[in-house]
Amino acid sequence: MREAVKNYWLQRHSDDTGTPPMVRATRWENVILAVADELAARGIDRDWIHVGRDATLPGAYGVGRSAWDLAVVKDGVPFAAIAVKGLGGPSYGNNYNNRIAELTSIAFDVRRQYGSPELTGFQPYLGLFFVLQEGKGANLPVRKPQGDSYVRIGDGLSYKERLGETFSQFQKDGLYDGVCYVSVEPEQGASVNEPYSDMSIETLIDTLLARVESLVALNGAAGLTSVTFGEMLSKRIDIDEVLTGLTSTPAGLFAAEAAVIRRRRALLGDLRKLAIAEGTNETAMHKAMSGQHWIFGGQYIGVAARRDLMNLHQHDIPLISADRSLNIIELKGPEAPLVRRPRENHLILSGAVNEAVGQCMNYLRTLDEMGAALGTLHRNDLNLDYDYRRARATVVIGYPERTDVATREQIDQTIRTYNAHLSRIQVLTYADLLDAAERALAFEEDSRVSGEEA
């Protein structure tokens, strides 16, 4: 491994392009392969070791899987990962902040994924292999900008010392389990030095091997497989983001999808109890349904980035369809009256329903009149690409079981009659909405079981 670092530097240093070698270099293939060879020589199955594009771990923030330079993964379950980075002169300050930001973000992305109690003990080992080019600028104290009152790790130290302090803090904070920090002397035949004894190459390899051995035993005792790993990941609240980082094995994905269905069914049960409970209002329902656009059907791909898409209007849930068109969800309280019986004894919808529909009519009228201009403005200034032509609206209001004026069947018939005279607005009760979502989950579950049996 030391030889790989030395050869890498000699090759880059001999390039006469005029660009600083450590800035110009972006790939560390030989160093990474040397690490892989060392791990294999120490007993890790070569099939578990992945480099390049295959070196990924589950990520938490919806950007897909977290990319590393080397990963140890067995049957879709991550055991370890290593990032290889470097910093060179003469302008050390230009890249220092970027390197630290990169290293912080990729580690935190993985750590957050394992934040649930079920997964904390199964966190993979995260390691860092960092190479510093020795030079005058690396060893001079870094002066704090005049007037800067912020306190930073390593203030007043050189870049070489600041890196050591930062890497120590990485380990104290649990971002990285092990760090290999070496420096290279270009004027001395690219000799490789280890400024800190507790951040040596041997320390990185030894601690990684120990953690992998521990995880293998722990996973075996717990029966953790790609299936149960997927199930545990799926228990997280931010499920849409987590699914992008799931294991690639079909069994793990199947288990995670099944767990998602169970979780969503439980959420629907909670929403139904909340809608029936005394004292539940529009605000409580809105909070409970936040981020759960799947409840409204598979034709929607998400919620608009802003609720104030139009001046003077604040929408509860502006849903975006696959064709970029808008469906404005207007939530009202589940306690709101749905129907009333006038003197002629025929049921009609209540004033609360009519008022909500009138509110949606104003939304749609504004979109019809201003949609083209708003679309251009939002696209140019906010980078929001929505199609406001012929938008639709849905009023969700009331719960039939909370009234003694009429039966559920009578209320459904009255609303169906009312909806038949509307073209771009639909009225639903919370019971209608939750029942439809339940049926969709049941259909999905039945389809998956049938597919597995086939």
DOGUGU-941389 format. One record per residue: y, x, z of N, C-alpha, C in turn. Coordinates in pm, whole numbers, padded with zeros to 5 digits, always signed. Each point is the difference from the previous one (the first is absolute). Example, Ala and Ser with C-alpha at 12.3 -4.5 7.8 and 13.67 -1.06 7.14 Angstrom:
<sites>
-00569+01319+00780+00119-00089+00000+00120+00090+00000/+00105-00035-00072+00119+00082+00006+00109-00077+00073/
</sites>
This chain:
<sites>
-00120+00083+00000+00120-00083+00000+00126+00087+00000/-00002+00107+00077+00115+00091-00001+00017+00061-00139/-00111+00034-00063+00006+00060-00133+00057-00099-00102/-00034-00128+00015+00052-00102-00091+00151-00012+00014/+00049+00004+00124+00145-00007+00023+00068+00123-00061/-00059+00116+00020+00057+00125-00052+00004-00002-00153/-00111-00038-00062-00005-00003-00147+00097-00103-00058/+00011-00112+00070+00095-00102-00045+00141+00057-00003/+00035+00071+00108+00135+00054+00007+00023+00108-00105/-00098+00088-00018+00016+00108-00097+00018-00056-00141/-00076-00104-00031+00012-00061-00132+00137-00061-00020/+00050-00071+00100+00131-00064-00010+00113+00103+00003/-00018+00102+00080+00106+00100+00014+00016+00084-00126/-00108+00012-00078+00006+00080-00122+00066-00074-00116/+00021-00132+00017+00066-00079-00105+00148+00036-00004/+00051+00032-00117+00139+00047-00010+00092-00107-00057/-00029-00127+00030+00084-00108-00054+00135-00007+00069/+00010+00064+00115+00128-00004+00072+00007-00111+00102/-00099-00091-00001-00002-00107+00099-00070+00049+00125/+00052-00027+00119-00067+00044+00123-00146-00043-00001/-00093+00092+00022-00142-00030-00013-00048-00117+00084/+00037-00006+00127-00055-00104+00085+00061-00136-00030/+00117-00001-00063+00059-00126-00043-00067-00046-00129/-00026+00096-00089-00059-00031-00129-00145-00049+00017/-00073+00053+00096-00141-00033+00017-00016-00139+00060/-00079-00082-00062-00024-00134+00051-00147-00028+00021/-00088+00093-00045-00143-00023+00012-00066+00118+00069/-00101-00031+00078-00066+00099+00084-00151-00007-00018/-00046-00015-00124-00142-00026-00023-00092+00101+00065/+00027+00130-00019-00090+00102+00053-00003+00002+00152/+00116-00025+00061+00004-00006+00146-00080-00120+00049/+00019-00114-00064-00071-00122+00038-00151+00018-00016/-00041+00059-00113-00143+00023-00023-00057+00100+00101/+00082+00097+00040-00046+00094+00102-00024-00071+00133/+00087-00093+00035-00020-00079+00121-00129-00082-00012/-00019-00062-00117-00121-00080-00023-00126+00086+00014/+00003+00120-00058-00115+00090+00008-00029+00039+00145/+00106+00025+00076-00018+00039+00140-00062-00114+00080/+00046-00122-00024-00056-00116+00071-00147-00020-00035/-00031+00015-00129-00140-00015-00044-00087+00110+00061/+00053+00122+00006-00076+00112+00058-00026-00022+00149/+00090-00076+00065-00015-00025+00144-00086-00123+00029/-00051-00065-00105-00096-00107+00026+00039-00139-00044/+00121-00022-00051+00037-00133-00047-00062-00025-00138/-00063-00113-00017-00063-00035-00127+00103+00006-00112/-00034+00073-00106+00095+00017-00110+00038-00133-00065/-00091-00097+00004+00029-00131-00059+00107-00075+00079/+00022+00041+00125+00103-00068+00080+00139+00055-00029/+00009+00117-00061+00128+00068-00019+00061-00039-00135/+00121-00054+00004+00068-00046-00122+00133+00073-00012/+00034+00038-00122+00128+00066-00027+00068-00069-00117/+00128+00031-00020+00074-00059-00112+00022-00148+00018/-00019-00076-00106+00026-00145+00003-00096-00075+00090/-00116+00058+00026-00098-00068+00086+00029+00021+00148/+00096+00085+00033+00030+00029+00140+00102-00100+00052/-00047-00119+00036+00090-00105+00047-00053-00062+00128/+00092-00057+00077-00032-00075+00121+00071-00134-00007/-00048-00100+00075+00071-00128+00001+00144+00016+00047/+00095-00059-00074+00141+00003+00037+00045-00136+00047/+00109-00005+00073+00040-00123+00069+00117-00074-00061/+00074+00059-00091+00127-00060-00040+00001-00053-00142/-00115-00043-00049-00001-00069-00128+00021+00086-00121/-00012+00130+00010+00018+00088-00116-00133+00055-00047/-00108-00069+00036-00132+00047-00038-00056+00094+00104/-00092+00088-00041-00063+00092+00092+00087+00123+00020/-00008+00058+00119+00081+00115+00036-00062+00126-00060/+00078+00076-00079-00051+00116-00073+00008+00126+00085/-00115+00074+00007-00007+00127+00070-00055+00104-00097/-00006+00125+00043-00053+00105-00087-00150+00016+00015/-00051-00032+00117-00144+00005+00025-00035-00109+00100/-00110-00070-00023-00043-00104+00092-00151+00011+00021/-00043-00029+00121-00142-00007+00033-00033-00147+00025/-00077-00059-00090-00030-00143+00004-00150-00019-00021/-00065-00076+00087-00143-00029-00012-00021-00150-00018/-00056-00038-00114-00029-00141-00029+00121-00091+00019/+00116+00048-00042+00121-00081+00008+00072+00004+00133/-00055+00071+00101+00064+00010+00131+00065+00137+00014/+00132+00009+00016+00070+00129+00008-00028+00073+00131/-00023+00133-00010-00019+00084+00118+00114+00099+00019/+00058+00049-00110+00104+00102+00012+00080+00010-00129/+00120+00061+00011+00083+00025-00118+00091+00118+00030/+00032+00077-00104+00088+00116+00015+00108-00006-00108/+00124+00028+00042+00112+00014-00093+00033+00149-00011/+00025+00047-00123+00037+00139-00023+00143+00002-00053/+00089+00068+00072+00141+00006-00038+00053+00142+00017/+00117+00027-00059+00061+00130+00014+00152-00008-00004/+00065+00108+00045+00146+00008-00001+00039+00143-00036/+00089+00014-00098+00040+00132-00044+00150+00015-00017/+00043+00125-00021+00143+00029-00014+00038+00019-00144/+00123+00037-00022+00095+00040+00106+00070-00116+00069/+00000-00119-00060+00072-00114+00060-00097-00084+00083/-00033+00044+00119-00097-00069+00085+00049-00139+00039/+00129-00011+00026+00053-00127+00047-00011-00113-00100/-00003+00033-00130-00006-00103-00102-00130-00081+00007/-00109+00065+00044-00130-00066-00002-00056-00029+00139/+00061+00056+00102-00054-00016+00135-00010-00148+00039/+00112-00071-00013+00002-00141+00040-00100-00083-00080/-00010+00028-00131-00094-00076-00083-00143+00022+00045/-00035+00124+00032-00138+00029+00042-00033-00074+00130/+00091+00006+00096-00026-00066+00128-00009-00152-00019/+00087-00055-00085-00004-00144-00025-00132-00041-00064/-00047+00078-00097-00127-00030-00068-00115+00002+00100/-00004+00104+00080-00111+00016+00095+00002-00110+00105/+00118-00039+00044+00010-00107+00099-00048-00132-00058/+00044-00032-00121-00029-00131-00058-00148-00018-00031/-00067+00102-00058-00140-00019-00036-00088-00012+00124/+00034+00073+00107-00078-00010+00122+00022-00134+00069/+00126-00043+00008+00029-00127+00067-00061-00117-00075/-00003+00009-00133-00059-00106-00082-00146-00022+00038/-00072+00108+00024-00141-00010+00040-00012-00043+00145/+00078+00062+00088-00011-00032+00143+00026-00149+00027/+00098-00056-00069+00030-00141+00022-00116-00089-00040/-00074+00041-00101-00114-00078-00045-00105-00016+00110/-00005+00099+00089-00099+00000+00106+00060-00043+00134/+00107-00077-00005+00071-00036+00122-00068-00108+00082/-00092-00077-00057-00064-00107+00076-00100+00059+00098/-00026-00067+00113-00091+00053+00101-00139+00028-00054/-00045-00080-00098-00134+00019-00054-00014+00131-00077/+00110+00054-00051-00007+00115-00088+00054+00130+00060/+00069-00009+00112+00066+00119+00055-00097+00116+00018/-00119-00026+00052-00095+00106+00026-00065+00058-00124/+00018-00066-00115-00062+00045-00124+00098+00069-00093/+00116+00038+00052+00100+00064-00086-00054+00130-00060/+00025+00023-00127-00046+00125-00061+00085+00118+00047/-00057+00116-00008+00073+00123+00028+00102+00025-00111/+00124+00024+00037+00104+00033-00097+00044+00144+00023/-00013+00082-00103+00034+00141+00011+00107+00041-00099/+00070+00109+00033+00107+00052-00086-00023+00149-00023/+00003+00041-00125-00008+00142-00038+00135+00033-00064/+00081+00081+00070+00138+00025-00044+00022+00150-00021/+00063+00033-00114+00027+00139-00037+00152+00021-00011/+00051+00097+00073+00142+00035-00005+00018+00135-00069/+00092+00006-00095+00036+00129-00061+00096+00073+00095/-00042+00121+00041+00088+00081+00084+00121+00046-00081/+00111+00016+00067+00122+00045-00066+00114-00002+00099/+00112+00059-00040+00114+00007+00090+00044-00138+00046/+00006-00095-00095+00046-00134+00034-00094-00073+00094/-00126+00039+00002-00096-00067+00086+00015+00039+00145/+00062+00116+00026+00006+00054+00136+00139+00001+00061/+00101-00049-00073+00134-00008+00054+00018-00132+00075/+00072+00000+00113+00026-00126+00072+00072-00099-00090/-00041-00124+00010+00062-00105-00081+00119-00056+00075/+00116+00008-00063+00121-00049+00065+00014-00151-00018/+00033-00066+00107+00021-00144-00005+00135-00028-00066/+00005-00099-00092+00128-00033-00064+00108-00032+00103/+00121+00046-00025+00111-00021+00093+00024-00148+00022/+00011-00040+00126+00024-00140+00033-00126-00083+00010/-00117+00060-00028-00126-00073+00007-00047-00003+00145/-00010-00120+00057-00037-00013+00142-00147-00034+00019/-00075-00019-00108-00140-00037+00013-00083+00118+00052/-00097-00030+00084-00091+00102+00053-00130-00006-00080/-00039+00114-00058-00120+00005-00083-00099+00099+00060/-00126-00017-00035-00102+00095+00042+00032+00135-00064/+00007+00105+00082+00023+00134-00054+00144+00034-00027/+00094-00075+00056+00141+00033-00021+00028+00144+00045/+00067+00076-00085+00035+00137+00031-00107+00101-00032/-00118-00046-00043-00109+00090-00036-00001+00025-00150/-00080+00095-00043-00017+00024-00143-00093-00105-00058/-00005-00008-00135-00090-00096-00063-00145+00029+00038/-00035+00125+00011-00136+00037+00038-00033-00054+00139/+00094+00014+00093-00023-00048+00136+00009-00152+00008/+00091-00058-00078+00014-00146+00000-00128-00066-00048/-00064+00059-00101-00127-00055-00048-00104+00003+00110/-00007+00111+00072-00096+00008+00110+00024-00106+00106/+00129-00020+00037+00034-00102+00099-00035-00140-00052/+00030-00025-00126-00027-00132-00059-00150-00027-00006/-00078+00099-00040-00145-00019-00009-00062-00022+00138/+00056+00068+00100-00047-00024+00137+00028-00143+00042/+00119-00050-00037+00035-00138+00033-00088-00098-00076/-00032+00032-00126-00093-00084-00077-00129-00023+00079/-00052+00107+00057-00128-00009+00071+00017-00074+00134/+00111+00025+00070+00024-00069+00126+00014-00150-00021/+00064-00038-00112+00022-00142-00029-00121-00067-00061/-00104+00077-00032-00121-00058-00057+00006-00027-00149/+00104+00051-00067+00005-00018-00146-00107+00086-00067/-00012+00122+00044-00102+00091-00054-00087+00051+00115/-00130+00009-00029-00094+00051+00101-00007+00152-00002/+00026+00062-00114-00006+00144-00011+00092+00052-00108/+00055+00120+00020+00092+00060-00095-00040+00146-00022/-00007+00039-00126-00011+00141-00036+00135+00041-00060/+00069+00092+00067+00134+00042-00043-00004+00150-00026/+00009+00037-00129-00004+00142-00038+00126+00035-00076/+00034+00128+00004+00114+00051-00077-00049+00110-00092/+00071+00016-00111-00039+00099-00101+00113+00100-00018/-00034+00130+00002+00097+00108-00019-00004+00046-00146/+00094-00045-00085-00005+00037-00141+00021+00149-00024/+00070+00067+00090+00028+00142-00019-00113+00089+00051/-00103-00061+00057-00110+00080+00054-00134-00044-00060/+00001-00018-00133-00123-00039-00068-00048-00138+00036/+00093-00088+00032-00033-00138+00034-00094-00007+00120/+00027+00079+00102-00083-00006+00121+00019-00133+00071/-00108-00052+00055+00001-00131+00064+00003+00019+00152/+00099-00059+00066+00015+00013+00145-00006-00138+00066/-00033-00001+00128-00006-00124+00077+00098+00011+00117/+00121-00058-00014+00105+00016+00102-00038-00057+00137/-00087-00101+00003-00036-00066+00125-00152+00001+00014/-00049+00053+00108-00145+00013+00019-00071-00134+00007/+00070-00104+00049-00064-00131+00009+00011-00080-00129/+00055+00062-00105+00009-00065-00132-00063+00091-00105/-00115+00053+00032-00069+00091-00091-00093-00077-00093/-00049+00070-00102-00096-00061-00092-00126-00040+00076/-00048+00090+00087-00122-00030+00075+00018-00123+00088/+00119-00012+00062+00024-00115+00087-00007-00131-00078/+00062-00003-00118-00003-00120-00083-00143-00038-00035/-00078+00096-00049-00137-00029-00042-00086-00041+00118/+00011+00072+00112-00083-00030+00116+00028-00139+00056/+00127-00035+00012+00033-00132+00056-00038-00113-00095/+00013+00025-00130-00041-00101-00098-00151-00024+00009/-00078+00107+00003-00145-00013+00008-00042-00074+00126/+00065+00031+00111-00034-00065+00126+00030-00150-00007/+00114-00035-00061+00036-00142-00010-00094-00074-00094/-00036+00060-00111-00092-00066-00093-00136-00021+00066/-00047+00103+00072-00128-00013+00071+00006-00113+00102/+00113-00010+00071+00017-00106+00099+00002-00138-00066/+00071-00011-00114+00009-00128-00070-00135-00043-00056/-00076+00095-00051-00133-00033-00053-00086-00060+00110/+00003+00062+00119-00078-00051+00113+00054-00135+00047/+00133-00013+00007+00062-00124+00045-00030-00115-00096/+00013+00027-00129-00027-00104-00099-00145-00043+00004/-00089+00099+00019-00141-00034+00008-00031-00086+00120/+00059+00034+00114-00024-00078+00121+00057-00140-00011/+00113-00012-00067+00066-00131-00014-00050-00078-00120/-00082+00064-00083-00048-00068-00121+00109-00024-00101/+00101+00087-00003+00111-00018-00093-00043+00039-00140/+00012-00093-00091-00029+00022-00141+00121-00040-00081/-00011+00013-00132+00110-00044-00084+00026-00149+00018/-00105-00076+00034+00016-00145+00021+00080-00028+00125/-00043+00057+00114+00072-00026+00125+00137+00065+00000/+00015+00112-00070+00131+00063-00013+00096-00094-00071/-00047-00062-00109+00084-00096-00072+00034-00120+00085/-00096-00046+00082+00028-00115+00086+00107+00032+00103/-00006+00120+00059+00098+00037+00101+00139+00017-00061/+00007+00059-00120+00130+00012-00066+00059-00137-00028/-00085-00095-00035+00048-00132-00039+00056-00080+00115/-00023+00045+00125+00050-00073+00115+00148+00023+00023/+00058+00096-00071+00141+00029+00019+00086-00115-00050/+00118-00013+00056+00090-00110-00035+00050+00015-00143/+00033+00123-00041+00056+00023-00133-00112+00015-00102/-00078-00107-00018-00123+00007-00076+00023+00030-00147/+00106-00051-00059+00023+00026-00142+00018+00148-00027/+00069+00071+00093+00018+00143-00017-00129+00076+00027/-00073-00045+00101-00121+00071+00039-00105-00004-00110/-00011-00111-00070-00103-00013-00102+00014+00104-00109/+00121+00050-00024+00016+00102-00104-00061+00132+00042/-00025+00017+00128-00055+00125+00047-00145-00007+00042/-00071-00110-00034-00137-00017+00043-00094+00096-00070/-00114+00022+00062-00104+00079-00062-00037-00056-00136/-00036+00086-00091-00028-00041-00137-00141-00054-00018/-00086+00006+00103-00136-00048-00016-00002-00152-00008/-00083-00060-00088-00005-00146-00012-00034-00068+00132/-00091+00061+00077-00038-00062+00127+00117-00008+00096/+00077+00108+00008+00115+00000+00089+00105-00100-00043/+00025-00009-00130+00098-00094-00050-00046-00143+00025/-00129-00027-00021-00054-00134+00023+00019-00040+00145/-00031+00092+00091+00013-00030+00143+00145-00024+00038/+00090+00079-00056+00142-00016+00032+00052-00134-00050/-00042-00038-00121+00045-00128-00054-00053-00116+00085/-00125+00010+00044-00055-00104+00086+00077-00007+00132/+00037+00116+00053+00077+00002+00124+00138-00060-00019/+00060+00023-00117+00130-00059-00031-00010-00152+00002/-00107-00054-00059-00018-00145-00003-00010-00054+00141/-00077+00068+00085-00015-00047+00138+00134+00005+00073/+00075+00107-00023+00129+00013+00067+00097-00108-00047/+00000-00025-00128+00091-00102-00053-00039-00139+00048/-00130-00025+00011-00042-00130+00052+00045-00018+00145/-00009+00107+00077+00047-00007+00139+00150-00027+00005/+00077+00062-00092+00144-00024-00005+00030-00145-00031/-00075-00058-00093+00021-00142-00034-00027-00088+00122/-00103+00035+00076-00027-00077+00122+00114+00009+00099/+00056+00119+00014+00114+00017+00091+00121-00078-00049/+00024+00002-00130+00114-00074-00055-00018-00151+00020/-00121-00047-00014-00024-00143+00020+00026-00040+00145/-00045+00082+00094+00025-00029+00141+00150+00003+00030/+00070+00095-00061+00143+00012+00021+00073-00121-00055/-00043-00048-00117+00067-00115-00063-00017-00127+00082/-00113-00012+00069-00026-00121+00078+00066+00006+00137/+00021+00123+00050+00049+00017+00137+00140-00060+00018/+00022-00059+00116+00132-00054+00033+00100+00114+00011/+00120-00023-00051+00106+00099+00010+00006+00099-00114/-00099-00005-00090+00003+00093-00114+00102-00049-00102/+00089+00091-00041+00102-00037-00097-00011+00084-00126/+00095-00019-00089+00002+00073-00127+00001+00151+00020/+00079+00048+00095+00012+00144+00025-00134+00060+00040/-00074-00069+00086-00130+00051+00046-00099+00007-00115/-00001-00101-00087-00091+00000-00113+00037+00109-00100/+00129+00018-00021+00046+00103-00094-00043+00138+00050/+00015+00025+00128-00038+00129+00056-00150+00023-00012/-00079-00102+00028-00146+00014-00005-00052+00019-00142/+00072-00053-00098-00044+00009-00140+00062+00118-00073/+00085+00076+00067+00068+00112-00065-00100+00101-00054/+00017+00037-00126-00085+00099-00064-00134-00053-00047/-00023-00129+00012-00130-00058-00037+00014-00090-00123/+00053+00056-00110+00026-00083-00118-00128-00050-00064/-00115+00062+00030-00127-00045-00057-00030-00145+00037/+00058-00050+00109-00025-00137+00043+00040-00099-00109/+00099+00034-00080+00051-00093-00101-00077+00005-00131/-00098+00089-00012-00082+00003-00121+00002+00134-00069/-00103+00023-00079-00017+00129-00067+00094+00025-00115/+00078-00103-00041+00091+00022-00113+00123+00080+00038/+00017+00024+00132+00118+00073+00046-00036+00144+00033/+00085+00093-00044-00028+00142+00018+00082+00061+00114/+00086-00078+00061+00078+00053+00110+00122-00085+00031/+00081+00051+00091+00123-00066+00041+00117+00082-00050/+00105-00066-00046+00117+00070-00051+00056+00094+00107/+00059+00111-00046+00050+00103+00091+00118-00049+00083/+00067-00105-00044+00116-00053+00073-00014-00151+00013/+00050-00053+00111+00001-00145+00019+00132-00060-00047/+00102+00083-00021+00131-00049-00043+00022+00033-00148/-00089-00046-00084+00010+00028-00143+00121-00070-00062/+00044-00108+00060+00115-00075-00052+00107-00009+00107/+00125+00004-00042+00110-00018+00094-00009-00137+00067/+00029-00001+00129+00005-00122+00080-00138-00056+00034/-00107+00066-00043-00136-00050+00027-00084+00108+00066/-00080-00044+00096-00096+00088+00066-00135-00069-00009/-00094+00058-00076-00129-00063-00021-00100+00043+00106/-00087-00092+00040-00100+00033+00102-00101+00100-00054/-00071-00038-00107-00100+00089-00061+00015-00009-00152/+00072+00091-00063+00011-00001-00147-00121+00070-00062/-00098-00077-00045-00122+00056-00055+00019+00041-00146/-00068+00110-00037+00005+00050-00137-00135-00023-00066/+00000-00067-00116-00123-00023-00075-00031+00120-00087/-00121-00001-00058-00042+00111-00085+00091+00016-00120/+00062-00108-00046+00091+00008-00115+00145+00029+00042/+00021+00038+00127+00130+00037+00057+00089-00120+00029/-00052-00121-00018+00080-00118+00030-00001-00027+00150/+00090-00087+00043+00027-00021+00141-00049-00137+00046/-00062-00004+00117-00030-00126+00067+00057+00009+00141/+00102-00077+00028+00068+00006+00129-00072-00090+00099/-00052+00061+00107-00067-00076+00105+00101-00034+00108/+00020-00127+00023+00092-00046+00104-00083-00054+00116/+00001+00071+00112-00077-00040+00117+00084-00088+00092/-00061-00110+00042+00061-00085+00102-00097-00011+00117/+00044-00058+00107-00083-00004+00120-00123-00087-00015/-00113+00039+00061-00120-00084-00005+00017-00130+00080/+00102-00003+00085+00024-00122+00077+00086-00101-00075/+00050+00037-00117+00088-00088-00077-00073-00128-00042/+00067-00116+00008-00064-00125-00044-00023+00002-00151/-00114-00053-00042-00036+00003-00143+00028-00133-00070/-00031-00111+00067+00016-00131-00065+00066-00097+00097/+00051-00108-00057+00051-00110+00082-00034-00129-00072/+00006-00110+00073-00038-00130-00057+00122-00093+00005/+00066-00018-00115+00116-00091-00004-00044-00147+00009/+00093-00090-00015-00029-00142+00022-00104-00056-00096/-00007+00051-00125-00098-00056-00093-00143+00046+00030/-00014+00085+00106-00131+00037+00050-00075+00101-00085/+00064+00056-00103-00060+00109-00077+00051+00132+00058/-00090+00097+00011+00039+00130+00052+00085+00075-00102/+00103+00065+00049+00079+00091-00084+00020+00129+00080/+00036+00106-00071+00020+00127+00068+00126-00004+00086/-00003+00080+00104+00108+00000+00098+00126+00066-00055/+00109-00019+00073+00124+00065-00038-00010+00152+00008/-00082+00051+00092-00016+00145+00012-00062+00059-00127/-00097-00071-00058-00062+00048-00124+00101-00006-00114/+00071-00110-00012+00099-00013-00107+00111+00103+00011/+00040+00031+00122+00105+00100+00020-00049+00138-00043/-00125+00033+00032-00055+00129-00040-00013+00009-00152/-00041-00108-00063-00010-00002-00146+00138+00016-00063/+00101-00068+00058+00136+00015-00051+00049+00143+00012/-00037+00067+00107+00036+00140+00019-00060+00086-00112/-00127-00026-00032-00066+00075-00108+00061-00031-00136/+00044-00125-00020+00067-00034-00126+00125+00085-00021/+00072+00023+00108+00119+00084-00010-00037+00145-00031/-00111+00049+00058-00046+00134-00033-00027+00012-00150/-00075-00097-00052-00040+00007-00141+00119-00017-00093/+00093-00087+00039+00119-00019-00084+00080+00131-00007/+00014+00066+00114+00073+00126+00001-00069+00105-00087/-00132+00006+00008-00075+00095-00083+00013-00032-00148/-00003-00129-00033+00017-00038-00141+00137+00042-00053/+00101-00015+00084+00136+00030-00045+00032+00149+00003/-00059+00072+00094+00038+00140+00019-00115+00099-00023/-00118-00052-00033-00118+00084-00007+00011+00117-00096/+00051-00023-00119+00009+00108-00100+00089+00114+00049/+00116-00036+00054+00091+00103+00050-00058+00071+00122/-00062-00078+00090-00060+00060+00119-00114+00095-00037/-00079-00041-00100-00110+00085-00043+00048+00135-00048/+00106+00000-00079+00056+00127-00050+00059+00082+00113/+00076-00066+00089+00063+00069+00112-00105+00063+00091/-00103-00076+00035-00103+00050+00091-00081+00112-00064/-00021-00010-00130-00078+00104-00069+00079+00130-00005/+00129-00010-00029+00083+00121-00015+00038+00063+00133/+00032-00084+00100+00054+00053+00125-00105+00012+00111/-00102-00086-00002-00098-00001+00109-00140+00036-00045/-00017+00021-00130-00132+00034-00055-00102-00109+00031/+00043-00126-00002-00088-00116+00021-00018-00070-00133/-00122-00006-00047-00026-00056-00133-00069-00135+00014/+00077-00105+00029-00053-00134+00014+00052-00088-00115/-00079-00102-00034+00038-00094-00105+00039-00133+00066/+00129-00034-00005+00050-00117+00070+00000-00127-00086/-00049+00009-00122-00003-00119-00087-00103-00101+00052/+00044-00124+00014-00085-00112+00037-00083+00032+00125/+00068+00042+00104-00066+00027+00127-00053-00130+00060/-00086+00014+00096-00059-00116+00068+00025+00011+00150/-00031-00107+00072+00019+00000+00145-00110-00083+00065/-00034+00037+00122-00101-00071+00079+00053-00021+00140/-00005-00124+00045+00039-00035+00137-00128-00012+00082/-00006+00075+00109-00113-00012+00094+00057-00059+00128/-00050-00115+00038+00062-00073+00111-00102-00090+00068/+00012-00013+00131-00079-00097+00076-00149+00029+00007/-00064-00069+00094-00146+00006+00015-00047-00143+00028/-00086-00056-00086-00035-00142+00012-00051-00041+00137/-00076+00088+00067-00057-00034+00129+00106-00014+00109/+00125+00036-00030+00104-00006+00101+00081-00130-00010/-00052-00097-00073+00070-00130-00011-00098-00113+00021/+00047-00108+00056-00084-00120+00015+00052-00114-00087/+00091+00033-00092+00056-00102-00089-00100-00040-00107/-00082+00095-00046-00094-00027-00107-00117+00096+00011/-00108-00030-00072-00117+00087+00000+00022+00117-00096/-00088+00099+00009+00007+00116-00092-00012-00046-00144/-00089-00092-00026-00019-00049-00138+00125-00069-00051/+00063-00082+00085+00121-00070-00042+00114+00099-00027/+00011+00100+00084+00105+00101-00021-00025+00076-00129/-00126+00039-00025-00033+00073-00123+00035-00083-00123/-00031-00130+00004+00029-00088-00113+00151-00012-00023/+00075-00010+00108+00145-00012-00012+00061+00126-00059/-00045+00114+00046+00052+00127-00054-00042+00018-00144/-00124-00038-00033-00046+00014-00139+00084-00088-00094/+00032-00120+00044+00085-00088-00080+00138+00062-00021/+00053+00057+00106+00132+00063-00006-00002+00121-00094/-00101+00084+00014-00009+00120-00084-00015-00034-00148/-00061-00115-00027-00022-00039-00140+00132-00020-00074/+00108-00023+00074+00130-00023-00062+00087+00126+00001/-00055+00108+00045+00072+00128-00001-00058+00090-00108/+00082+00089-00054-00051+00090-00104-00011+00145+00047/+00097+00050+00075+00001+00142+00037+00000+00021+00151/-00016-00108+00075-00004+00009+00146-00126-00071+00048/-00066+00059+00097-00121-00057+00056+00014-00008+00151/-00050-00109+00060+00001-00016+00144-00143+00016+00052/-00018+00086+00099-00129+00020+00065+00017-00012+00150/-00103-00046+00067-00001+00009+00146-00068+00132+00037/+00019+00043+00123-00068+00121+00046-00152-00018-00006/-00046-00122+00022-00143-00026-00009-00049+00021-00143/+00077-00051-00099-00036+00021-00141-00009+00148-00033/+00100+00075+00042+00007+00142-00032-00118+00077+00060/-00028-00024+00127-00107+00073+00068-00137-00042-00050/-00016-00129-00033-00128-00046-00056-00028+00068-00134/+00102+00010-00084-00018+00065-00131-00036+00147+00016/+00065+00067+00095-00031+00141+00024-00142+00016+00052/-00045-00092+00087-00137+00004+00050-00100-00017-00114/+00026-00091-00090-00092-00022-00113-00006+00123-00089/+00114+00065-00020+00002+00121-00083-00084+00111+00063/+00009+00015+00133-00080+00101+00068-00148-00033-00007/-00034-00128+00014-00140-00041-00008-00056+00028-00139/+00079-00029-00103-00043+00026-00138-00022+00148-00023/+00092+00083+00050-00011+00144-00017-00124+00052+00072/-00025-00051+00120-00116+00046+00076-00129-00041-00069/-00007-00124-00050-00119-00045-00071-00024+00082-00126/+00107+00031-00073-00012+00078-00122-00053+00139+00029/+00046+00060+00110-00044+00136+00035-00146+00000+00039/-00043-00101+00078-00141-00008+00041-00089-00019-00121/+00041-00089-00092-00079-00024-00121-00010+00128-00083/+00112+00074-00009-00001+00124-00078-00091+00103+00063/-00003+00007+00135-00085+00098+00067-00147-00036-00021/-00035-00130+00007-00138-00042-00017-00047+00026-00143/+00094-00019-00097-00037+00024-00140-00029+00148-00023/
</sites>
